[in-house]
Amino acid sequence: MAKYIDRIRNLIPGLRRPENNLPPQGVTVDIGDYGKEQDKRKMSFFNPLDPVPKYEFYAKDTISGRMKSTRPSLDVLRKPPEPDDLPPPPEDDGRPKVKLVRFGWVLGVMIRCMLNIWGVIMYLRLPWITSQAGLILTYVIIFMSIVITTITATSVSAISTNGKVYSGGTYFMISRSLGPELGAPIGLLFAFANALACALHTVGFAETVRDLLKDYKSQMVDDVNDVRIIGAITVVILLCITFAGMSWEAKAQILFFIAIMLSLINYFVGTVIPSNSEKQAAGFFGYQADIFISNLLPSFRGKDGYFFRMFAIFFPAATGILSGVNICGDLKDPSGGIPKGTLLAILWTTLSYLLISITCAATVVRDASGILNDSLALSNYTIPCSGLGCKYGWNFDRCEQNFTCVSGLANNFRVLTTVSGSGILITIGVFAATLSSALGFLVSAPKIFQCLCKDNIYPYIGFFAKGYGKNNEPLRAYCLAFLIAMAFILIGDLNTIAPLISNFFLCSYGLINFSCFHASITKTPGWRPQYRYFSPWTSLFGSCLSFVLMFLFTWWAALVTSAVVLFLLGYVSYTKPRVNWGSSYQAGFYNMALSFSMSLNSVSDHVKNYRPQCLVLTGPPNARPALVDFVGTFTKSISLMICGNIIMEDEKSSFPQHSTDMLLDWLNQRKVRSFYTSFNADSLKDGAYNLMQASGLGKLKPNTLIMGYKMNWRDCKPERLQDYVNTISEAFDSSYGLAILRMMDGLDISDALQSSAGRLSAIDNPAFDADEVMQSEKDETDRNSDISDDGSNDQVRSVFQTKQGRKTIDIYWISDDGGLTLLVPYLLTRRNRWKKCKIRVFILGDQETMKEDRKDMKMLLKRFRLEFEDIVVITDVDKAPLPKNWQRCEESIAPFMLSEEQAGGDVQELKRLSPWKVSNKDLEAMQPKVERSVRLNEIIKKNSIPAALVVISLPVPDVNCPSSLYMAWIEALSYGIHCPVLLIRGNQENVMTFYCQ
């Protein structure tokens, strides 16, 4: 196909494509003064490697889309320059340099817009609208249309001068300004509107040809079917022309423009030429005050006889103002040319509409028979003549009364041909206006659609993104636009097609104005349009006016359009395409977040609004996906989550600088709503302390620290163990809640990722020692889960991404911490994956008061409005644990005990130097607590077999408790439990209440 098309194009001498001026391979493009060799050698005197400001550092290459040049990084500039580091002198690549052909604002914008604005409506419907609505209301229609198009033109000028716009024209502007949520739906509708506009102008051409055939008695079938046949043949020919190439279009538009201008001059000259008998029979009598007065007020007739129908039929005559924007990449000066050319095009076309309307109203009566025998000079009428034509020697009363008049403003669509000096020039003008517009819209619609398809925002349309030939022609999209145009051509009625086109163009114009308004009020620093003669409030007015007129024109079409836009918007909002266009929506989100964050500062905290805002010490998040998934499950959409990564100073160089973007991308792919921050520190404790103090913004500040359980606490370096426990103590000292998640197989999977992928997917971090590898669960994932696996190599499924079924969440509420131990499980049950789980609460009590204890707890939970399945009172926690279990606990403490020799010396000095060491005194003080913990562990393993999660109150470490003994304590509590265990402790302040205020 591509070879065949190229063969056809080679038959055309001097082939050139102004629409797409990409240079051929092996040719260097000269962009002007920038890039000269002397500029490339200029460096700052600060450093031989430090260049002066250059255009290439900010400009993108036309072909590749990459930055033309990159400046040295700070690391390079901070190092002493070596001779080998100095940049080599520029070399000539030997490729010929060519200058791209660019259009000026007259040919590229003004004439192109005027050709697309002038069209079938001006020639075939404007006089008819004047007769229906009257001159006054016709002027109202024209001025209201011009208000919308002028406001839209100023908005377009502002957007198009706020950075270079590439291919895609209007769609590119809207999508990059408003973002994909609104840009993509409007791009789709705008491409569809262009295809409909092709059908409109083709039908106008077909009507003219049909009337010519009728004049020569050569009608084929009937009026409607003749339009369908001629229109179908015409659009097929137009499609073949687009396949053959559009290189001649830029030259041909000058000829089209000349033809239209000659036809208009011919018309205005015809209005002052004395009328002959044939023209008088058709209702043209020259400039007459009586005719002018009679045509001032409306005279609505037929099914289309009402104001907004006339408005809807006329409005396509005001479209076409975006033609210059669609080729902005081929303009010499888009920032100056688009505003000047577009506004002047609107001015000249508006003047032509006003003059045509007023001259028709002043020279042609509404009703005329077109019969020469109706002249009073040729016949003897005995019946009195009362019509307006009687004053000028013609009696049109009979056809007026019988509604059989075929001429006049109200009955003849070809009034301009009748009035003009030469009817053939008007016909040539109609052909030039309709064919040029139809061909232009048939070309622009596929190009816009191709740009949308390349963005890969919607599924199943990528097929149309493929281009053919060296100019990447969208042949497949041409065929699609052809089919759409053909379908509407078969309607065969211009008055039916015009309101539909008005609907889609009004929707596009409304969104363009809204995008300008939104970009202005967000006050983003990147909004710096060179064109400044616009107002955001004027743009908002134009947007509202466009949407209102949509419903006044054709309410059902407006409803359908709105529903389609909302559906497409919802789809994009749901799928969240991975594009970053720096849209005004992004700026708007920032402004809203900043405003709401500031507003929170003036609001006092209340226990009813408490949320567990979590700082999660994940290290690199993709190294501990289970920890990320667990916290993300109960914080998503309700509270703050920050993944913290503490980077040790001695390992800072091994942590890649680009890792932050990679890890954020990993979180987004996993659909976890979390921030990510890293911090360089000498120890885990210092890093955690600084993160707790500095993380967050205002009231959006963490209040709960969540960590993974240190599985290798017996085998790691004692300093690491001490650092881990100190971090726990620091959290309590900072009045933070604390939670520690433990799983049977550990949390850290970095070793598994490294061995399975042959590379280190999760950045290794010595602050988080590698645990045993977690086995991936094989359960079916929840389709409605908040966190999903997208199939990426870096995405490992965790147990928290599966449906938990009808299991239980067992809460061992040993100590009252303010309610955080209850709140987190409750938040879990609000999620789809956990909603079938039942909550069981276990408390400690005595055998004698067991009933009262259970009753009191049941009343408390009801006051908290928490649903629970059962309350269990544990009364045998004081029993001695099994010997084997206590022995295991003693064995875990033994390596940290002071030897007899050490115990005989200065114990305080030894513990100062080695705070993880355990003396006999320490063990005696903690033994009762640890024994009860071992016993409680036995009870948990017995009672919580059906549990999906076990939540246990976390003991608070004593200041004098050695770190190893504290770890043995929480080890005794959580050892050997088959399901995930959450050791949690609030900051002793209420986070739940049963009061209404």
N, C-alpha and C positions, 0 to 999 in steps of 0.2 A: 504493500500500500504506500509506504513512504517513498520507495523508489519511483513508483508510478507518478506520485504527486510532484516529486522533484523533477521528473522528466517533463511534466506539463509546464512547470515553472520555468524551465530552461528554454521553452519556446518563446517566452516573453522577453524581448531585449530590454536591457537596462533594468533588470529586476532589482528592486530594493524594497526593504520592509521597514518603514518608519515606525511601525507598531512595536517592533522588538529589535533594537539596534545592538544586539550582542555581536561583538567582533568574531571573526572566524578564528579557529585554533591557530596558534602560532603567531598571533598578531598582538602587539602591545598597544594599549590604549593610552593616548596622551591626554591627561586630564587637565592640562593647563600649566600654570607656573609651578604648581606643587610637584615635587618629585624630581626636580632638576638635580643634576649631579652636585652642583655646588651646595644645594640645600641639604643633601644627604651627608655631607662632610661636616656640617656645623655641629659643634658640641659646646656645652657650657664650660665656662672656665672653672667651675667647681670641681669637675672631674672629667678626665678624657673620655670616660664612658657615659657621661651624663648628657644626653642630647637636648638641644633647645626645643621649645614647643613646635610641633609639626602637625600638619594636616593628616598625614598618614596614620598617626596614632589614634585618630578618632573616626576615620573613614573606613568603610568596608569595600572590599573588592567587588566589582560589578558581577563577576562571573562566579566566584567561589562563595561570596557572602562573608568571608572572614576579614578581620582587620588587616589593612594593608601593611602595617608595620607594628611592632611591639617594642616598648621601651624596656630598658634593663630593670630588673627587680631590685628591691632594696638590698637584698643579700649580695647581689653583684656589686652594687655601688659601695657597700660598706667594706668590701675586701680591697686591699691595695691592688691597683691595676698592674697587670703584668704585660709584657710586650705581646704575648700571644693573644691577650684578651682584646686588644685594640681592634676596632672594626676595620675590615679591609676596605679599600677604596671601591666605589661602585664600578661594576663591570657592565659593559654593553652586551646585552644578550643577542644582539644581531638580528632581532625580529623587527620587521617594519612597523612603524608607528602610524596609526590612523586616528583620525578624529571622528567621533560619532556624530551623525546627523541629528540635529536638534531643531525643534519647531519654536518659532516665536509665539508671542501671545495672540497675535492677530490670526494667523493660520491655525495654530495649534489649539487655541481656546475659543476665541470669539466666533470665528467663522464655523468651527466645528459645532459649537453649542447652538448657534443660530440655525444651522442646517437640521439639527435634531429637534429644536423647538418648533421651527416651521414644519408643517406637515399636513397631513390629510385634514385635520380639524379646521385649519385656517381656510383651506380652499373649499371644502365641501360642507362644513357644518357651522362656521361662524355667522354667515348671513342668516341661516335658518334659526340659530339661537337668538339672534337679534330680533327676528320676527316674533318668536315665541315669548321671550322674556321682556321684550322692549329694550330700547336703548339704555334707559336708566339702569335697569337690573342687569343688563349685559355688562355695563361698566362696573357695576358692583361685583359681578362674577370675575371680571378681568382683574380688578384691583385686589380682590381677596386672593386670587391665585398668585398674583405678583407679590403680595405680602408674604405668602408662604415660601415661594421660590426665592425671594430676595433674602429673607431671614435664613433660609437653608444655604443660600450661596455664601452669606457671611460666615455661617458656622463651618461650612466646607472650607472656606478660605483660611479660617483660623486653624482647623485641624490639619489641613494639608501643608501649612507653613510651620507646623510644630515638629519638624523632622522630615527627612526624606521619605517619600512614599514610593514603594516599588510596584511591581505588577499586581494587578488585582483591584486597583483603583478604589472605588467606593467601599467595597468589601474590606480591603486592606485597612482603610482608614477607620471604619467603624469597629472592626474586630480589634485592632491595635489600640484603639482609644477606649472602647467600652469593655474590651475583654471578650473571650470566646463565648461567654454565657449569652450575651445579646448580639455580639458581632456575627456569630455563626448563623443563627436563625435569620437575621436580616440579610446576610449575604445570600442565603438560599432563596429568600423571598425576592431580593433584588434581581438575582439572576432569572428567576421565574417571571418577574415583571418585564424584564428586557425581552424575554421570549414572547410574552403577550404583546409587547409593543411592536415586535416584528409582525405579528399577525394583524394588528390594527392597521399598520401602514400598508401591508399587502392587500388587505380588504379594501382600503381606500383606493389603491391602484386598480384593483379589480372592478370596483364600482365605476371608475372613470372609463375603463376599457369597455365595460358592459354598456354604458351610455353611448359610447361611440358606435358600438355595434348596433344599438337600437336606432341611432340616427341614420345609419345606412341600411336599415331593415335586415340586419344579419343576426338577430337574436338566436341563440342556440336552443335553450330550453325555456327558462323563465328567469325572472329577475334574481331570485335567491340562488338558484342552481348555477346560473351563469357566473355569479360572483364566486361560488365555491370552485367551479372548474378553473376559472382564470386564476384565482388565488392559489390553488394547489399547483398549477403549472408554474406560476411565478416563483413560489417558494422553493420548488425543486431546482429551478434555474439559479436562484440565489445560493442554494447550497452548493451547487457545482462550482459557482464562482468562488465561494469561500474555500473549497477544496483546491481550486487551481491557484489561488494566491491573491492576496489583497494589496500587492505592492503598488498597484495603480490607484488605490483609493485616495491617497493623499493628493495626487494630481487631479483626480476626477472630482474631488469635492470643490475645487475652484470652478470647474465647469458647472457643477450643480448649483453653486452659489450664484454664478452669473445668470443661469437660466431662471432661478427664482427671482432674482432682482429684476430681470427683464419682464417677467410676468407681472410683478407688482407694479412696475412703472407703467406697463401696458394697461393694467387695470385702472390706475389713478388717472391716466390720460383719457381712458374711455369714459370716465364719469363726466368729463367736461366736453366731450364730443357730442354735438346735437344728436338726439335719438332719431332713428328711422322707424318705419312702421312695424317692422318685425320686433324690434326692441320694445316699442311701446305696447305691442300686443302681449309681450312677456312681462310688462309691468314697469319698465324703466322709462322715466320721463325727465331725467336730469334733476338738477338740484331744485327742489320745490319745498317751500316752507310748510305747506299743508301736509305733504308726505312726511316730512321730518316730525311734525307735531303728532301725527297719527301713529307713528312708530315709537314714540317715547314710552308709552305704557305697555304692559304685557298683554298678550293674547294667547294664553296657553291652549293647546289643542292636542287631542290624541292621548295615547297611553303614556307618552313621555312628557305630557304637558304640566309640569310643575317645576318650581325653581331649582330644587336640589338635583333633579334629574338633568336639567340644563347645565348646572354647575359640574356634575359628574362627567357629562359628555365633553364639556369644554376642557376640563383640567388636563388631559393628556397633551393639549397644546402648550401647556406651561412647563411640561417636563422636558428632559434633555439637557438640563443645566449641569449635569455631572459628566458630560462628554469630555470636557477638558481634563477633569480629574482622572478619568480612566486612562489617559495617556500621559499622566504627570511625569513618568519616568523618561519620556522622550521630549520634555520641554527644556528650553535653554534656561529659563528662570521660573520654576514653578511657583516660588513664593510671591513673585510680583505678577506673573502672568495669569495665574488662576483667578485671583480676585478681580483684576482689571478686566480680563477677557470675559469672565462669567457675568459680571455685573453689567458690562456694556452690552453683552448679548441679550440680557433680560431687558435692558432699556430699549434697544432698537426693535426687538420683537414686540414689546408692549406697545410702542408707538405704532407699529404696523397693525396690530390688532385694533387699537383704538380708532385709527384712521379708516380701516376697512369697515368696522362696525358703524361709524358715524356716516360714512359716505353711502353705505347701503341703506341706512335708515333714512337718509335725506333724498335718495334718488329712486328707490324701488318701492312700489306698494306691496302690501302683504299678499293680496290675491289678484291673479290675472288669469285669463283663459288661454292666452297664447294663440288665439284665433283672430286672423286679420279681419274677418267679417264682423267682429264685434265693434268695429270702429263706427262711430256715429256718422261719420262722413260718408260711409259706404252703405248704410242701411237706414231704413225708415222705421224707427221704433215708436210704437204707439204707447207702449208702457212707459211710465215715468222712470227716469234714471236717477238713482239716489246715491250711488256709490262714489267713492273718492275718484275713480277713473273718469266719471262723467265730466269733471271740470277740465279734463285734458282730452276730451273727445272719444272716450272709450267707455263702453257699458259692460262691466263685469258682474252685474247684479245676478244674472242667471246662474253662473257657475258658483258664485258665493252662496246663493240660497240652496243650491243643490249639492254643495260641497264637492264639486267636480273640477275645481280650478287646478291646473297643472303647472302654472307659472306663478311668479311672485316670490317674495322672500319666504313665505310660509310653505310653499309647495315645491319649489325647485332648488335642489341642492347645488346646482351649477350656476348660481346667480353671477359669480365672478366672470364666468365665460360669457354670459349674456351682456354684462355691462362693459367688458373690456373692449379695447380698440380692435384686438385680434384674438379670437377665441383659441387659435392654435397655440399661441404663446402661453395662455393659461394652462392648456393641456400639457404642454411641455414642462411648465412649472410644477404641475401636479405630479407628473412622472418623475421629475428630478427630486422633489421633496419626499415623495412616498418611497421610491426605490432606494434613495440614499439613506433614509432613516431606517427602512426595513433591513437593508444590508448592514448598517452600522449596529443595530440592535442584535441581529443574528450573529454578528461577530463578537460583540461585547458580552452577551449572556454566557456563551461557553467559556470565555476566558475568565470571567468572574467565578464560574462554577469550578473550573479547573483549579484555580487558586484555593478555593474552599476545600476541594478534594485533597489537595496536597497537604493541607494542614492536618488531615487525618483526625478530624473531630467527630465525624459521624461514621458509623460502620456502613459497609456495603456500597459506598460510593467511590472508593479508591480506584475502581475500574475506569472511571472517567478522568482520572488525574494524568493518565499516560499521554505524553505528547509525541508527535512525529516530526521528523525532519530536523534540520539544524535550528529552526525557530520554535521547536517544541509546540507545534500546532495541536490544539485539543480536538482531533478529528472525531473521537468518540462523543465528546460533549457537543460538537456541531450536530451530530446525528440526533442526540437527545433534544437539543433546542429545536431542531427541525420538526421532530415529532410533536412537541408541545405546540409550536406555531401552527402546524397543520391541523391539529385537533381544534384549535380555536378559529382557524380560518373556515372550517366547515360549519361554524355557526352562521356565517354569511351575513351578519347584521352588525354594522358599525356602531349603532346606538346601544347594542348589548355588550359589545366588547369594551367600549370606552370606559364605562363605569367600573368594570373589573380592574382595568389597568390603573384607573385613578386610585382604587383601594390599595393596591400594592405599592404604588409610588408614594402615596400619603403615609403609609406605614414606614417606608424607608426614610422619607424626609423627617418624620416625627422622631425616629430613633437617631438620625444624624444630629438634629437639633438638641435632643436630650444628651447625646454624648458630649457635645460642646458645653452644654450647661453643667453637666456632671464634672467634666474635667476642670471647669473654671472654679466651681465652688469648693472642690476638694483642695484647691490651692497647693497642689503638688509642685515641688520645685522643678520638675521636668516639664511642666506646662508653660512654655515660653513661645507662643506663636509670634511670628514676625508680623502677621496681619493683626492689627489691634483695633480696627474699627468694628467692633462687635460688643454685644452685651450678653452676659449669661442669662439675664432675665428676659431679654428679647428672644433668645434661643428657647427658653422654657415656654414662652408664649407661643412661638411657632410650633413647638412640639405638641402642646395641648390643642392648639387649633387644628393641627393635622389629624390627631386622633379623634377629635370631635367630628370633623367633617367625614372621616371614614364611616362612621355610623349614620350620619345624615345622608350620605350618598346611597350606600347599599348596606343596610344593617346586617343582612344575613352573611354577606361576603366579609364584612368587618368582623363578625363573630367567628367565622371560620378562620380568618387570618389570625385573629387574636388567639384562638385555641391552638392553632399550629405553632405560633410563636411561643406560647406558654409551654407546650409539650416539648418543643425543641430546647427551650431554655431549661426546663426541668431535667431533660436528659443530660445536657452538658453539665448542669450543676451537680447531678448525681455521679456522672462518670469522672468529672474533674480531669479534663485532658491535661497532660503534662506539657503545658506551654507557658511561657513567661514573656508577655509582650509589654510589660510596664503599663498596664491599662489604668484608667482612672478609677476603676473599681478597687484595684489594689490600694490606691491612694485613699479612696473612701473608707476602706476597711481600717486603714491605719488611723485616719482621723477619728473614726468612731471609737476605735479601741483606746486611743489617747484621751478622747473626751470622757468616755465612760470610766476610764481608770482615774481620771482627775475627780470625777463626780463621786467615786467611791470614797475618796479621802474625807469627804464631808459627812459621810454616813457612819454612825457608830456601829460597832460590831454587836450582833445579837445572836444568841445561841440558836435561834430558829433558822438562821441563815448560815450556820456553820457548815463548811465543806472541808473535807480532808484534802488540802492542797499539798501535793506530794513532791518532795525532792527525792528522786530515786537514784541511788548510787549504782548505776548499771555498768560503769566503765563504758566501753564502746557498746551501744545498745544491741548490736547484732551478735555480741558475744553471749548475751544472757536474754534470749528472746522470751523465755518463760516468765522472767521477772517483769519484762516490759509488758507482756500480754496481760499478766495478772493485774498490775496497777492500771493499765490502760482500760481494762474492763470496767472497773468501778469509778474511774475518773472521767471517762469520755463524755463530753458535752455537759458535765455538771461541775467540774472543778479543775484546778490547775495541776499539770504534771510536767515536771522538768527532769529530764535524764541528765545526770551529772557524771562527768568523766574526769577523774583526777589523774593528771599526768605527772609522774615523778620527774624531778628536775634532771636526774641523771639519765633518763630515758626520753627526754624531750626531742632529741634529734631523730629518734626512730619513729616518731609519730608523724605521718605525712600531713603536710599543710592542707591538702585538699580533703582530708578525712571528714571534716565537718559537713561539707556538702554531700559526701557519700553516705554518711550516717543519717542525715536528714532525709535523703532520698530513700534510704532503707525504711525509716519510720513512716514516710508517706506511702510507700508501697504496701506496708503492713497495715495501713489505715489506722495508725495510732496517733491520736491527737496529743502530741507532746512537744515541748521545747527541748532543745539540746544545748548543753553548755559544757565546756571543758575548762579546767583550771590547772595551772602548774603549781605544784607544791612539793615540799620536802617529805611530807608524810601524808597518809590517808587522813589522819586526824586534822592536820592543818588545812588540808584541802577541803574537807567536809565542813569545818568551822567557817572558812571563808565563803563557801557556797551558801551555807545557811544564813550568813549575815548579808550577803550581797545579792543573792538570787531574788528575782521577783521585781515588781514595780508597784509601789504604794501598797494597797490592800491585796493586790494579786501577788502575795508572798507566801512561800511554803510554810506550813505549820507542822508537817509530818515528814520524818525522815524514814525512808524504806531502804533496806539493805538485803543482800543475799546472805544466807548462812555460810560461815566459813567452815567448809567441810574438812579442810586439812589443818585444822588448828593445832593438832598434836605434832604434826610433822614439819610445819613451816618454821622459819626462824622465829625465835621468841620475840624479837623486836617487832615482827609483823603481827604477832598475836597481841602484843601489848598495844600496838597502834590501832588494831581493830576494836579492842575493848575501850580504849580511850575515845574512839569515835562515838561509841554508844554513850559513854559518860558525857561527852560534850553535847550530844543531842539533848539529854535530860537537863544538863546545866543551862541550855539555851531555851528551855521550856518548849521543846518540840515533842510531839508524839513520835513514837518509834515503832517500827514494824520490821520483823526479820522473817523472810520467806525461806523455808527449807523444803527440799525435795529429796526423795530417796537417792536419786542419781545425780544430784547436784544441779547447778544452774549454768555453769560455764561450758560452752560448747566450742570454744575457739580451737581446741585441739582436733575436734571432729571435723570442723570446717576445713582446717588446714590439711588434714589427711585425706579427706574425700575430694576436695577440689584441687589439691596440689598447690594451693596458695593460701595465704593467711587472709581470709575474708574478714574476720574480726581482728582488729588491731590488738596485738598483745600488750597488756598493760600490767606492770608489776604491782600496781596498787591493788589489783584483784587477782590473787593467785588462782591458777587454773584448777578447777574442781574435776571430779570425775564426769565423764561425758554423759549428757542426758540423752536417753533413748527417745527417738521421735515416736509420738503416738500414732497409731494407725487408724484411729477412730474416724468416723465420717465427720467432716467439718459441718458446722452449722451454716446454712445458707443465709440466715438472717443475722449472722454474727457481726459484731462491730469491727472485728479485726479479721482479715481474711488473708489467705495465702494466694498470691498471684502467680505462683509457679516459678518465680525467680530462683536462681541458684542460691542466692543469699537468704532466702526465706525458708526457715525451718519451722515446721509445725510443732506447736507445743500443746500440752494437755489442756491449757486454758482456751484453746481455739476449738474445742469440741463440745458437743452437747453433754451436759452432766447427767441428764436423765432424772429419774426419781430417787436420787440419792439424798443424803442429808448434809447439812453444814452444822458441825458440832462445835459449840462454843463452850469452852471451859473458862468461865468467868470467875477466876480465883480472886482477883483484886479489883476493886472499883477504881477505875481510872478516869471517870467522867463520862463514859459511854462509848468511847471510840471502839472498844472491843465488840460492841453490838452494832455500831453504825456501819462499819465496813462490810460485814456479812449481809446486812440489810440492803446496802447498795448493790451488792453482787446479785441478789435475787431479783432485782429490777431488770436484769439483762436477760435476753432471750435464752442464752445458753444455760442460765442458772435458775430460771423462773420456776422450774418444776421441783427444785430442791426444797426440802423442808428444814427449818431451823430447830435444832435441839439445844437447850441451854443446860449446862451442868454447873452446879454450885456446890460449895463445901458446906457441911452442916453436921449436926449431931443426931443421933438416933432418936433422942427424946423430943427434939424440936423439929423433926423432919417435916411434918405436916405444915407447921406454922411457917417454916422457911420456904417451903414450896408455894404456899398460899401468898406469902409476901412477894416473892419473885414474880408470881403470875400476875398479881395486881400491878406491880411496877411495869412489867412488859406491856400490859394492856394500857396503862397510862401513856406509855411511849408509842402506843398504836402500832406495835410490832406484831406480826403474825408469827406464831411458833407452833411447832407440833407437840413438843413435850418439854417438861422441866424435870430434871433428874437431880436429886440431892445425893451427893457422895458423902457417905458417913464412915468409910473405912480407910481413909487416907492415912490415919495414924498407925495402921498396921505395918509391921516390918516388911520390907520388900523381899523378894526372893533372893536367896544367897548369891545365885549366879549373876543376877542383875546388879546387886551391890558390889560384887567382886569386879564386874566389868567397869563400874564407875570408879572404884579405887584404882584399878589399873590405868585408867585414863589420867588420874591425878598423880600417880607415883612418879613419873619422869620429872615433875616440877617440884617435888618435895625437897626441902633442904636436907642435905646429908647430916649425919650425926656430928661430923667435924664442923660443918658450917653452922649447925644449930648451937654448938658450944661457943661460937665466936660472937661477934657483934652482929646480931640479927638485923637490926635496924639499918646498919650500913649496907649489909648484903641486899636487903630488900630495896634500898634506894638505888643500888647499882643494877639489881635484877628484880624489878617489881613484879615479875610473873612467878617468882618463887613462892612456895607455900610452906609456911611453918606449921608445926603441930598445933600451935595456938589458933591459927587461922582455920585449920581443919576442924578442930573441936568446936569452934564457934559456928561453923557452917554445916556441920554434919547433920543435925536434925532437919535443916531445910533441904539438904540434898537427898536425905533418906526419903522424905515425903515426896520429893520430886520424882524419885525412882519409882516409888509406889504409885504416884499419880500416872506416871507413864504406863505402868502395867494396866491400870484401870482404863486408860485411853485406848490402848491397843485391844482391850477386850470389848469395850462398848462401841468403838467407832469403826467397826469393820465396814458398815455400809456407807461411810462418810466419803464425800467428794472433797471436803476440806475440813481440817481441824484447826480451830482458832484457840490459842492458849494465851492467857495473860502472861506477859513478859515480866520477870522479876527485875526490880531496879537494883543495880549493883551498889553495894556499900562503898564508901570512899576508901576504906581500908581493905576491901576484898581484892585479892590478887586476880589478875586477869585470867590466869589458867584455871583458877577455882571457879570463877564466874562462868567461863566457857563450859567447864564440866557440869555446872549446875543446869544451864540451858540445854546441854547435851543430854543430861539425864531426863529432862522433860520431853524432849522431842525425838529421842532415839527410836529407830525401828518402826515408825508409823508409816503405813503403806501409801497414804495419800499425802498431798501437799500439806505442810504445817505452817501456820502463820502465828508467830510469836509477836504479840502486839501490846502496846502500852500507851495510853494517853498521857497528857501532861497534867493530869489531876484536875483539870478544869472541865466543867460540863460542856458537852457537845450535843447533848440531847435534852429535851424538856417536854413536859406534858402540859405546860401552860400555854395559853393563846397569846400572851404578850410578855 
